[in-house]
Amino acid sequence: RSSDLGFFQYLYLKQHSMIEAIMIEKYRKPHTELGIDLLEREDLGIADTVINKTHNLNWNYYSSIFDIYVDKSWINYDKIYGEQTFGSRFYSSIYTEIFGTGITYEYKKYYSPFLIKSISNPPIVYREGNSIMASRNAHSMNFGNEIGHQIDFNKDINGNYNVIGNLAISHRHQKEGMADLTLVDFLSMKEDSSIYDYYPFHQVYMEINGWALSERLYFKMGFDHFTEYLNGKNTFALTIPTQWVWKLANGSSFTIYVETQEKIVNKLSPIDPPDVDEYINHYLSVSYSHFGRWIITGFYDYEKYSKKMMRDPDMFELFSELTTVSSSENQWPGLDFSFFFTSATQISLFYGSQKGGLVCANGICAEQPGFEDGFKVTFRSLF
């Protein structure tokens, strides 16, 4: 219903789901309440039927100052092999402009720890990156137990440049025996045992992009700092992604992606001394597009890995400080030629190696599986 107070909507959904035994086995993971509950059970191996009933109420309000959206769900659902229980989800967002800067704040509070993940999920409330390197550090989102905040700003400068900033944090709900922490604790993300039970996540992203040199050169430069404490692993990653496009006078263009990343994974154990995995990654792709009819792209992906420990892995001798016990270097070079029969149909010929993950070339990014020293032919067509 629409009025001067905004737009209100109520929805009711009842779902019957048959959960196959093979799917139930996949949920048995120690970092979720559902997984822990299933790990403690012995009556696995048979399918189960669960019924979920959801009452949803949402509200939209638009004015000359604010755009506000609020969404609340009350969920009665069956646990696998268990009784019916209650959960809820709350999401809200507020958008406004201050001195020409668009600012969006989002908040989530989800708690339905034993609910089976559905095809349609609520907003994630963190930034999904389109950087090759940064996309390799995805937040381990828990739709059944998570509280989070995100603030995003976007500022246009003289119609030529755009500045983007994003801050996102999230953590699990507090349970009995967990320390009392504040928002400041999750912003600072100190490595302290009192915060580990919350599985906290923290990410900061900054970017400037725009056109220069009479709109011949497009550039995008970013800064991404990722932190997450999960299952005894503290992950820190600093990524500098850049993209450059040079338009030639005849309509052809060059596109270059240059990215670098430093990543540290601290592995904590209540019994053994800590050990650390360190990664240094560099990525480069250079593409030439000839009138949009064909594109040739060279790829180079490099990774240097070092393991540091407080003890000798073979002799079990303790060191006085973290010491490098092993290291390796890997590289994935490749060459791709793509020809466009039409705007919707193309064929690509690739030779070389490719590390799995997000791959970008000539302004297009897509998830690709890992590929080692070989030849690959890909045909794509949109109908």
DRENSE-638921 format. One record per atom (N, C-alpha, C): x negated, y, z. Coordinates in steps of 0.1 Angstrom, whole numbers, padded with zeros to 4 digits, always signed. Layout:
XYZ ...
//
This chain:
-0008-0012+0000 +0000+0000+0000 -0009+0012+0000 -0005+0022-0008 -0013+0035-0009 -0006+0046-0003 -0013+0055+0004 -0007+0067+0011 -0018+0077+0013 -0015+0088+0019 -0025+0098+0022 -0036+0093+0032 -0033+0082+0038 -0043+0076+0047 -0051+0066+0040 -0050+0064+0027 -0058+0055+0020 -0050+0043+0015 -0057+0033+0010 -0051+0021+0005 -0053+0009+0014 -0042+0003+0018 -0043-0009+0027 -0039-0021+0019 -0045-0032+0022 -0042-0045+0016 -0044-0057+0026 -0034-0066+0026 -0034-0077+0034 -0034-0090+0026 -0042-0100+0029 -0043-0112+0021 -0042-0124+0031 -0036-0135+0027 -0036-0147+0035 -0040-0158+0025 -0050-0166+0030 -0055-0177+0022 -0056-0190+0030 -0051-0201+0025 -0052-0214+0031 -0059-0223+0021 -0070-0230+0026 -0078-0238+0017 -0079-0252+0023 -0077-0262+0015 -0080-0276+0018 -0092-0280+0010 -0103-0285+0017 -0115-0289+0010 -0120-0303+0014 -0123-0311+0004 -0129-0324+0007 -0144-0322+0006 -0151-0325+0017 -0165-0324+0017 -0171-0338+0016 -0178-0340+0005 -0184-0354+0002 -0196-0356+0012 -0198-0369+0015 -0209-0373+0024 -0223-0368+0019 -0225-0368+0006 -0238-0363+0001 -0240-0348+0003 -0229-0341+0003 -0229-0326+0006 -0231-0324+0021 -0225-0332+0029 -0226-0330+0043 -0241-0332+0047 -0248-0341+0041 -0262-0344+0044 -0270-0332+0041 -0267-0324+0031 -0274-0312+0027 -0273-0301+0037 -0262-0301+0045 -0261-0291+0055 -0269-0294+0068 -0275-0305+0069 -0282-0309+0081 -0296-0302+0082 -0296-0290+0086 -0308-0282+0087 -0309-0275+0100 -0321-0275+0106 -0322-0271+0120 -0320-0256+0123 -0319-0247+0112 -0319-0233+0115 -0305-0227+0115 -0294-0235+0114 -0281-0230+0115 -0273-0238+0125 -0262-0232+0131 -0254-0239+0141 -0248-0251+0135 -0243-0250+0122 -0237-0261+0116 -0247-0273+0114 -0259-0269+0109 -0269-0279+0107 -0273-0286+0120 -0275-0279+0131 -0278-0285+0144 -0267-0294+0149 -0254-0290+0147 -0243-0298+0151 -0243-0311+0143 -0246-0311+0131 -0246-0323+0123 -0258-0332+0126 -0269-0326+0129 -0281-0334+0133 -0279-0342+0146 -0270-0336+0154 -0267-0343+0167 -0257-0354+0166 -0250-0355+0154 -0240-0365+0152 -0245-0378+0146 -0238-0388+0149 -0241-0401+0143 -0230-0407+0133 -0219-0399+0133 -0208-0404+0125 -0208-0398+0110 -0220-0398+0105 -0222-0393+0091 -0220-0405+0081 -0220-0401+0068 -0219-0411+0058 -0205-0413+0052 -0195-0405+0057 -0182-0406+0052 -0177-0391+0049 -0168-0390+0039 -0163-0377+0036 -0154-0371+0046 -0151-0358+0046 -0142-0352+0056 -0134-0342+0049 -0122-0340+0054 -0113-0329+0048 -0112-0318+0059 -0114-0306+0054 -0113-0294+0064 -0103-0285+0058 -0096-0278+0067 -0086-0268+0064 -0090-0254+0070 -0090-0244+0061 -0094-0231+0065 -0082-0221+0063 -0079-0213+0073 -0068-0203+0072 -0074-0190+0075 -0073-0180+0065 -0079-0167+0066 -0069-0156+0065 -0069-0147+0074 -0061-0135+0074 -0071-0123+0071 -0068-0116+0061 -0078-0105+0057 -0070-0092+0056 -0076-0082+0061 -0070-0068+0061 -0082-0059+0057 -0079-0051+0046 -0090-0041+0042 -0083-0028+0039 -0092-0018+0040 -0087-0004+0039 -0097+0004+0031 -0092+0012+0021 -0100+0021+0013 -0095+0035+0015 -0105+0044+0017 -0101+0058+0019 -0111+0067+0011 -0105+0076+0003 -0113+0085-0006 -0110+0099-0002 -0120+0108-0001 -0118+0122+0001 -0129+0129-0006 -0129+0142-0005 -0139+0150-0012 -0153+0149-0005 -0153+0144+0007 -0165+0143+0016 -0170+0129+0017 -0160+0119+0020 -0164+0105+0023 -0156+0096+0014 -0163+0084+0011 -0156+0072+0006 -0158+0062+0017 -0147+0056+0022 -0148+0046+0033 -0141+0033+0029 -0148+0022+0032 -0142+0009+0030 -0144+0001+0042 -0133-0006+0047 -0134-0014+0059 -0127-0028+0055 -0133-0039+0059 -0128-0052+0056 -0129-0061+0068 -0118-0067+0073 -0118-0076+0085 -0111-0089+0081 -0117-0100+0085 -0111-0113+0083 -0111-0121+0096 -0100-0127+0098 -0098-0136+0110 -0097-0150+0104 -0105-0160+0108 -0106-0173+0102 -0104-0184+0112 -0094-0192+0110 -0092-0205+0117 -0097-0216+0108 -0107-0224+0112 -0112-0234+0103 -0116-0246+0111 -0117-0257+0103 -0120-0270+0109 -0136-0272+0108 -0142-0277+0119 -0155-0281+0118 -0156-0295+0111 -0167-0298+0105 -0169-0311+0099 -0169-0321+0110 -0160-0331+0109 -0159-0342+0119 -0155-0336+0133 -0149-0324+0133 -0146-0318+0146 -0132-0311+0146 -0131-0303+0157 -0118-0297+0160 -0118-0283+0152 -0106-0277+0153 -0104-0264+0147 -0110-0254+0156 -0117-0244+0150 -0123-0233+0157 -0120-0219+0151 -0124-0209+0157 -0121-0195+0153 -0133-0187+0149 -0133-0180+0139 -0144-0171+0135 -0139-0158+0129 -0148-0149+0126 -0143-0136+0121 -0155-0130+0113 -0151-0121+0104 -0160-0113+0096 -0156-0099+0095 -0166-0090+0097 -0163-0075+0096 -0173-0069+0087 -0169-0061+0078 -0178-0053+0069 -0172-0039+0067 -0181-0029+0067 -0177-0016+0064 -0188-0008+0056 -0184+0002+0048 -0193+0010+0041 -0188+0024+0041 -0197+0034+0041 -0194+0048+0040 -0204+0054+0030 -0198+0062+0021 -0206+0069+0011 -0203+0084+0012 -0214+0092+0012 -0212+0107+0011 -0224+0113+0004 -0223+0126+0001 -0234+0133-0005 -0238+0144+0004 -0252+0146+0006 -0257+0157+0014 -0268+0163+0006 -0266+0176+0002 -0276+0184-0006 -0280+0176-0019 -0270+0170-0026 -0272+0164-0038 -0278+0150-0037 -0279+0145-0025 -0284+0131-0023 -0273+0122-0019 -0271+0111-0027 -0261+0101-0024 -0265+0092-0013 -0258+0090-0002 -0261+0082+0009 -0250+0072+0012 -0254+0059+0013 -0245+0048+0016 -0250+0041+0028 -0241+0039+0038 -0244+0031+0050 -0234+0019+0050 -0240+0007+0052 -0232-0005+0053 -0235-0012+0066 -0225-0019+0071 -0226-0026+0084 -0218-0040+0082 -0224-0050+0087 -0218-0064+0087 -0219-0070+0100 -0209-0078+0104 -0209-0086+0116 -0201-0098+0113 -0208-0109+0110 -0202-0122+0106 -0204-0132+0117 -0194-0139+0121 -0195-0150+0130 -0185-0161+0128 -0189-0171+0121 -0181-0183+0118 -0191-0194+0116 -0199-0198+0127 -0211-0206+0126 -0209-0220+0120 -0197-0226+0121 -0195-0239+0116 -0187-0240+0103 -0185-0228+0097 -0177-0227+0085 -0186-0231+0073 -0180-0240+0064 -0187-0243+0052 -0188-0232+0043 -0199-0229+0037 -0201-0218+0028 -0193-0220+0016 -0185-0209+0012 -0176-0210+0001 -0183-0204-0012 -0175-0205-0023 -0180-0200-0036 -0181-0184-0035 -0171-0179-0028 -0170-0164-0027 -0175-0160-0013 -0185-0152-0012 -0191-0148+0001 -0189-0133+0003 -0190-0129+0016 -0189-0115+0019 -0201-0107+0014 -0201-0094+0015 -0213-0086+0011 -0226-0090+0019 -0237-0090+0012 -0249-0094+0019 -0256-0083+0027 -0253-0071+0024 -0258-0059+0031 -0274-0059+0032 -0280-0061+0021 -0294-0059+0019 -0297-0058+0005 -0309-0053+0001 -0312-0050-0013 -0317-0062-0020 -0311-0066-0031 -0316-0077-0040 -0325-0070-0050 -0338-0073-0049 -0348-0067-0057 -0349-0073-0071 -0353-0064-0081 -0355-0069-0095 -0370-0069-0098 -0378-0069-0087 -0393-0070-0089 -0397-0085-0090 -0407-0088-0098 -0412-0101-0099 -0417-0106-0086 -0426-0099-0080 -0433-0103-0068 -0423-0102-0056 -0416-0091-0054 -0407-0089-0043 -0396-0100-0042 -0391-0104-0054 -0381-0114-0054 -0385-0128-0049 -0398-0130-0048 -0403-0143-0042 -0402-0143-0027 -0397-0132-0021 -0395-0132-0006 -0381-0129-0003 -0372-0138-0005 -0358-0136-0004 -0354-0138+0011 -0345-0130+0016 -0340-0131+0030 -0332-0143+0031 -0334-0151+0042 -0326-0163+0045 -0313-0159+0051 -0303-0156+0043 -0290-0150+0047 -0282-0161+0054 -0276-0158+0066 -0267-0167+0072 -0253-0161+0073 -0245-0165+0064 -0231-0159+0063 -0223-0163+0075 -0227-0173+0083 -0219-0177+0094 -0223-0170+0107 -0234-0164+0107 -0239-0158+0120 -0250-0147+0117 -0245-0135+0115 -0254-0124+0112 -0248-0111+0114 -0256-0102+0120 -0253-0088+0121 -0263-0080+0114 -0259-0070+0106 -0268-0062+0098 -0264-0048+0095 -0274-0040+0092 -0272-0026+0088 -0280-0023+0075 -0275-0015+0067 -0283-0010+0055 -0279+0004+0052 -0290+0012+0049 -0288+0026+0045 -0295+0028+0032 -0289+0034+0022 -0294+0036+0009 -0292+0050+0005 -0303+0056-0001 -0301+0070-0006 -0306+0071-0021 -0301+0080-0028 -0304+0081-0042 -0304+0096-0045 -0315+0102-0050 -0316+0116-0053 -0321+0119-0067 -0314+0126-0074 -0318+0130-0088 -0326+0143-0087 -0337+0144-0094 -0346+0156-0094 -0347+0161-0108 -0341+0173-0110 -0341+0180-0122 -0336+0172-0134 -0328+0162-0132 -0322+0155-0143 -0332+0145-0150 -0345+0145-0146 -0355+0137-0152 -0360+0126-0143 -0360+0128-0130 -0365+0118-0121 -0355+0114-0111 -0356+0102-0106 -0347+0096-0096 -0355+0090-0085 -0352+0094-0072 -0358+0088-0061 -0348+0079-0053 -0352+0067-0050 -0344+0057-0044 -0351+0053-0031 -0343+0051-0020 -0348+0046-0007 -0338+0037-0001 -0343+0026+0006 -0334+0016+0011 -0341+0011+0024 -0333+0009+0035 -0337+0003+0047 -0326-0007+0051 -0330-0020+0053 -0321-0030+0057 -0326-0038+0069 -0318-0041+0079 -0322-0050+0090 -0310-0059+0093 -0313-0071+0098 -0303-0080+0102 -0309-0089+0113 -0299-0096+0120 -0303-0106+0130 -0291-0114+0134 -0293-0125+0141 -0283-0133+0146 -0276-0127+0158 -0264-0133+0162 -0257-0129+0174 -0265-0134+0186 -0263-0126+0197 -0270-0130+0209 -0262-0142+0216 -0270-0151+0221 -0264-0163+0228 -0270-0163+0242 -0264-0171+0250 -0268-0172+0264 -0283-0176+0265 -0290-0169+0273 -0304-0171+0275 -0313-0163+0266 -0307-0156+0256 -0315-0147+0247 -0317-0133+0253 -0328-0127+0251 -0331-0114+0256 -0321-0103+0251 -0319-0093+0260 -0311-0081+0256 -0320-0072+0247 -0317-0070+0235 -0325-0062+0226 -0316-0051+0220 -0322-0040+0216 -0315-0028+0210 -0319-0027+0195 -0312-0018+0189 -0314-0015+0175 -0329-0011+0172 -0335-0004+0182 -0349+0000+0181 -0358-0012+0180 -0355-0022+0188 -0363-0034+0188 -0363-0041+0174 -0352-0041+0167 -0351-0047+0154 -0357-0038+0143 -0357-0025+0146 -0364-0016+0136 -0379-0017+0137 -0384-0019+0150 -0399-0020+0151 -0404-0034+0148 -0396-0044+0150 -0400-0058+0147 -0414-0062+0152 -0416-0060+0165 -0428-0064+0172 -0428-0079+0173 -0440-0085+0171 -0442-0100+0172 -0442-0103+0187 -0430-0106+0192 -0428-0109+0206 -0418-0121+0207 -0420-0130+0216 -0412-0142+0217 -0397-0139+0220 -0395-0127+0226 -0381-0123+0230 -0372-0121+0217 -0378-0118+0206 -0371-0115+0194 -0369-0126+0184 -0377-0137+0186 -0378-0148+0176 -0364-0155+0175 -0357-0157+0186 -0344-0164+0186 -0334-0157+0178 -0336-0144+0175 -0326-0137+0167 -0328-0139+0152 -0339-0145+0148 -0342-0146+0134 -0341-0133+0126 -0348-0123+0131 -0346-0109+0125 -0352-0108+0111 -0347-0098+0104 -0351-0095+0091 -0352-0079+0090 -0362-0075+0083 -0364-0060+0081 -0371-0057+0068 -0365-0048+0060 -0370-0045+0047 -0369-0030+0044 -0380-0024+0039 -0380-0010+0035 -0384-0010+0020 -0377-0002+0012 -0380-0001-0002 -0379+0014-0006 -0389+0018-0014 -0389+0032-0020 -0392+0031-0035 -0386+0040-0042 -0389+0039-0057 -0387+0053-0063 -0395+0056-0073 -0393+0068-0081 -0393+0063-0096 -0384+0068-0104 -0384+0064-0118 -0379+0076-0126 -0381+0076-0139 -0377+0086-0148 -0384+0087-0161 -0381+0097-0168 -0387+0099-0182 -0397+0111-0181 -0408+0110-0189 -0418+0120-0190 -0423+0121-0204 -0431+0132-0207 -0437+0134-0220 -0426+0134-0231 -0417+0143-0229 -0406+0145-0239 -0398+0132-0241 -0396+0125-0230 -0388+0113-0230 -0394+0102-0239 -0407+0102-0240 -0414+0091-0247 -0419+0080-0237 -0421+0084-0225 -0426+0075-0214 -0416+0073-0203 -0412+0061-0201 -0403+0058-0189 -0412+0051-0179 -0411+0054-0166 -0419+0048-0156 -0410+0045-0144 -0415+0034-0136 -0408+0031-0124 -0419+0026-0115 -0420+0032-0103 -0430+0028-0093 -0423+0026-0080 -0426+0015-0073 -0420+0012-0061 -0429+0008-0050 -0423+0006-0038 -0430+0002-0026 -0420-0007-0018 -0424-0019-0015 -0415-0029-0009 -0422-0035+0003 -0417-0033+0015 -0423-0040+0027 -0412-0049+0033 -0415-0062+0034 -0406-0073+0038 -0411-0079+0050 -0403-0081+0061 -0406-0088+0073 -0395-0097+0077 -0398-0109+0080 -0388-0119+0085 -0394-0129+0095 -0387-0131+0106 -0391-0141+0116 -0381-0153+0115 -0385-0164+0111 -0376-0175+0109 -0382-0189+0111 -0377-0197+0120 -0381-0211+0122 -0396-0212+0125 -0402-0203+0133 -0416-0204+0137 -0425-0198+0126 -0420-0191+0116 -0428-0185+0106 -0425-0170+0106 -0435-0162+0108 -0434-0147+0107 -0440-0143+0093 -0431-0138+0084 -0436-0135+0071 -0436-0120+0069 -0448-0115+0064 -0450-0101+0061 -0454-0100+0046 -0448-0091+0039 -0452-0090+0025 -0451-0075+0021 -0462-0070+0015 -0462-0057+0009 -0464-0057-0006 -0454-0052-0013 -0454-0053-0028 -0454-0039-0034 -0462-0037-0045 -0462-0025-0052 -0458-0029-0067 -0446-0027-0070 -0441-0030-0084 -0441-0017-0093 -0445-0019-0106 -0444-0008-0115 -0440-0013-0129 -0433-0004-0136 -0429-0007-0150 -0432+0006-0158 -0437+0004-0170 -0440+0015-0180 -0435+0011-0193 -0428+0021-0200 -0423+0019-0213 -0427+0031-0222 -0434+0028-0233 -0438+0038-0242 -0431+0036-0255 -0423+0047-0259 -0415+0046-0271 -0423+0052-0283 -0425+0044-0294 -0432+0049-0305 -0422+0057-0314 -0428+0065-0323 -0420+0073-0332 -0412+0066-0341 -0416+0053-0345 -0408+0046-0355 -0397+0037-0348 -0395+0039-0335 -0384+0031-0328 -0389+0019-0321 -0401+0014-0324 -0407+0003-0316 -0411+0008-0302 -0416-0002-0294 -0419+0002-0280 -0429-0008-0274 -0437-0003-0264 -0445-0011-0256 -0439-0011-0242 -0438-0023-0235 -0434-0024-0221 -0444-0031-0213 -0448-0025-0202 -0458-0031-0193 -0453-0032-0179 -0454-0044-0173 -0451-0046-0159 -0465-0049-0152 -0467-0041-0141 -0479-0044-0133 -0475-0044-0118 -0478-0055-0112 -0474-0056-0098 -0485-0063-0090 -0485-0059-0077 -0495-0065-0068 -0488-0068-0054 -0492-0078-0047 -0486-0081-0035 -0496-0088-0025 -0495-0084-0012 -0503-0090-0002 -0492-0096+0008 -0494-0109+0011 -0484-0116+0019 -0491-0124+0030 -0486-0123+0042 -0491-0131+0053 -0480-0139+0060 -0482-0151+0062 -0473-0160+0069 -0479-0165+0082 -0475-0160+0094 -0480-0165+0106 -0472-0177+0111 -0478-0189+0113 -0471-0200+0117 -0473-0202+0132 -0462-0202+0140 -0463-0202+0154 -0458-0216+0159 -0465-0221+0170 -0461-0234+0176 -0463-0233+0191 -0453-0238+0198 -0455-0238+0213 -0466-0247+0218 -0471-0256+0209 -0481-0265+0214 -0495-0262+0208 -0495-0260+0194 -0508-0258+0187 -0511-0244+0186 -0524-0240+0184 -0528-0226+0182 -0522-0222+0169 -0520-0209+0167 -0514-0204+0155 -0523-0205+0143 -0517-0206+0131 -0525-0206+0119 -0518-0196+0109 -0525-0191+0100 -0521-0181+0091 -0523-0184+0076 -0513-0182+0068 -0514-0184+0053 -0515-0170+0048 -0525-0167+0040 -0526-0154+0033 -0526-0155+0018 -0519-0146+0012 -0517-0147-0003 -0520-0133-0009 -0528-0132-0019 -0529-0120-0027 -0525-0124-0042 -0515-0116-0046 -0509-0119-0060 -0510-0107-0069 -0512-0109-0081 -0512-0099-0092 -0504-0104-0104 -0496-0095-0109 -0488-0099-0121 -0489-0088-0132 -0491-0093-0144 -0491-0084-0156 -0484-0090-0167 -0475-0082-0174 -0469-0086-0186 -0469-0074-0196 -0473-0076-0208 -0474-0066-0218 -0466-0070-0230 -0456-0062-0235 -0447-0066-0246 -0447-0055-0257 -0446-0060-0269 -0444-0051-0280 -0432-0055-0287 -0422-0046-0288 -0409-0048-0295 -0410-0041-0308 -0408-0048-0319 -0408-0043-0333 -0394-0040-0338 -0389-0028-0336 -0376-0024-0340 -0365-0032-0334 -0368-0039-0322 -0358-0047-0316 -0356-0061-0323 -0363-0063-0334 -0361-0076-0342 -0369-0087-0336 -0381-0084-0332 -0389-0095-0326 -0398-0088-0315 -0402-0097-0306 -0409-0092-0294 -0420-0102-0291 -0432-0097-0289 -0443-0106-0285 -0448-0101-0271 -0450-0111-0262 -0453-0107-0248 -0464-0116-0243 -0474-0110-0236 -0484-0117-0229 -0482-0116-0214 -0484-0128-0207 -0482-0128-0193 -0495-0133-0186 -0496-0127-0174 -0507-0132-0165 -0503-0131-0151 -0503-0142-0144 -0499-0143-0130 -0510-0149-0122 -0515-0142-0112 -0527-0147-0104 -0523-0148-0089 -0528-0158-0083 -0526-0160-0068 -0539-0165-0062 -0543-0158-0051 -0554-0163-0042 -0548-0166-0029 -0551-0178-0024 -0545-0183-0012 -0557-0187-0002 -0555-0183+0011 -0564-0186+0021 -0556-0191+0033 -0561-0202+0040 -0556-0207+0052 -0566-0204+0063 -0561-0197+0074 -0569-0194+0086 -0563-0201+0098 -0572-0207+0106 -0567-0214+0117 -0576-0211+0129 -0571-0215+0141 -0579-0213+0154 -0586-0226+0157 -0585-0236+0149 -0592-0249+0151 -0595-0256+0138 -0605-0264+0138 -0609-0272+0127 -0599-0283+0124 -0593-0283+0112 -0582-0293+0109 -0587-0307+0110 -0600-0310+0108 -0605-0323+0108 -0611-0327+0121 -0619-0318+0127 -0626-0322+0140 -0618-0317+0152 -0607-0310+0150 -0599-0305+0161 -0607-0296+0171 -0618-0290+0166 -0626-0281+0174 -0619-0267+0174 -0618-0261+0185 -0612-0247+0186 -0622-0237+0182 -0618-0227+0174 -0626-0216+0171 -0623-0204+0180 -0632-0195+0181 -0631-0183+0190 -0621-0173+0183 -0619-0174+0170 -0610-0165+0163 -0605-0172+0151 -0595-0165+0144 -0590-0171+0132 -0601-0172+0122 -0602-0184+0116 -0613-0187+0107 -0607-0193+0094 -0612-0189+0083 -0608-0195+0070 -0613-0209+0069 -0603-0219+0067 -0607-0233+0067 -0605-0238+0052 -0597-0231+0044 -0596-0235+0030 -0591-0224+0022 -0593-0224+0009 -0589-0213+0000 -0588-0219-0014 -0580-0212-0022 -0578-0216-0036 -0574-0205-0044 -0576-0206-0058 -0571-0196-0067 -0563-0203-0078 -0552-0197-0082 -0544-0202-0093 -0540-0191-0103 -0539-0194-0115 -0535-0184-0125 -0526-0191-0135 -0516-0182-0140 -0507-0187-0150 -0506-0178-0162 -0515-0180-0172 -0514-0172-0184 -0504-0177-0194 -0498-0169-0202 -0488-0173-0212 -0486-0163-0223 -0481-0168-0234 -0478-0160-0246 -0464-0164-0251 -0455-0154-0253 -0442-0156-0258 -0439-0148-0271 -0432-0154-0280 -0427-0148-0292 -0412-0150-0293 -0404-0139-0294 -0390-0140-0294 -0385-0133-0307 -0376-0140-0314 -0370-0134-0326 -0355-0133-0325 -0349-0122-0328 -0335-0119-0327 -0328-0121-0341 -0320-0131-0342 -0312-0133-0354 -0301-0122-0355 -0295-0121-0344 -0285-0110-0342 -0287-0105-0327 -0278-0095-0323 -0280-0090-0310 -0276-0100-0299 -0269-0111-0303 -0264-0121-0294 -0271-0134-0295 -0280-0136-0305 -0287-0148-0308 -0302-0146-0309 -0310-0154-0302 -0324-0153-0303 -0331-0167-0301 -0343-0168-0306 -0351-0180-0303 -0364-0175-0297 -0370-0182-0287 -0382-0179-0281 -0392-0191-0281 -0404-0188-0285 -0415-0198-0285 -0425-0193-0274 -0428-0202-0264 -0437-0199-0253 -0448-0209-0253 -0460-0205-0251 -0472-0214-0249 -0479-0209-0237 -0483-0218-0228 -0491-0214-0216 -0485-0220-0203 -0486-0212-0192 -0481-0216-0179 -0473-0205-0173 -0464-0209-0165 -0455-0199-0159 -0451-0203-0145 -0454-0194-0136 -0450-0197-0122 -0435-0195-0121 -0428-0204-0114 -0413-0203-0112 -0409-0190-0105 -0397-0185-0109 -0392-0173-0102 -0387-0163-0113 -0386-0151-0108 -0381-0140-0117 -0392-0137-0127 -0389-0136-0140 -0398-0132-0150 -0393-0121-0158 -0400-0110-0160 -0396-0098-0167 -0404-0096-0179 -0397-0092-0190 -0404-0088-0202 -0395-0079-0211 -0401-0068-0215 -0394-0058-0224 -0380-0054-0218 -0380-0051-0204 -0368-0046-0198 -0358-0056-0194 -0360-0069-0197 -0351-0080-0193 -0357-0089-0183 -0350-0092-0172 -0355-0101-0162 -0346-0113-0160 -0351-0125-0158 -0344-0137-0157 -0351-0147-0148 -0344-0156-0141 -0350-0166-0133 -0355-0177-0143 -0367-0181-0141 -0373-0192-0149 -0379-0203-0140 -0378-0215-0144 -0385-0226-0137 -0400-0226-0139 -0407-0232-0130 -0421-0233-0132 -0425-0242-0144 -0436-0238-0151 -0440-0245-0163 -0455-0245-0164 -0461-0256-0166 -0476-0258-0166 -0481-0262-0180 -0490-0253-0185 -0498-0256-0197 -0491-0264-0207 -0482-0258-0214 -0475-0265-0225 -0468-0256-0234 -0459-0262-0242 -0452-0254-0252 -0437-0255-0249 -0430-0244-0251 -0416-0244-0248 -0408-0236-0258 -0397-0242-0263 -0388-0235-0273 -0375-0233-0266 -0370-0220-0266 -0357-0217-0260 -0348-0210-0271 -0336-0215-0272 -0326-0209-0281 -0314-0204-0272 -0311-0191-0274 -0300-0185-0266 -0290-0178-0276 -0277-0180-0272 -0267-0174-0281 -0255-0172-0272 -0249-0160-0273 -0237-0156-0266 -0225-0157-0275 -0215-0163-0269 -0202-0165-0277 -0191-0156-0272 
//
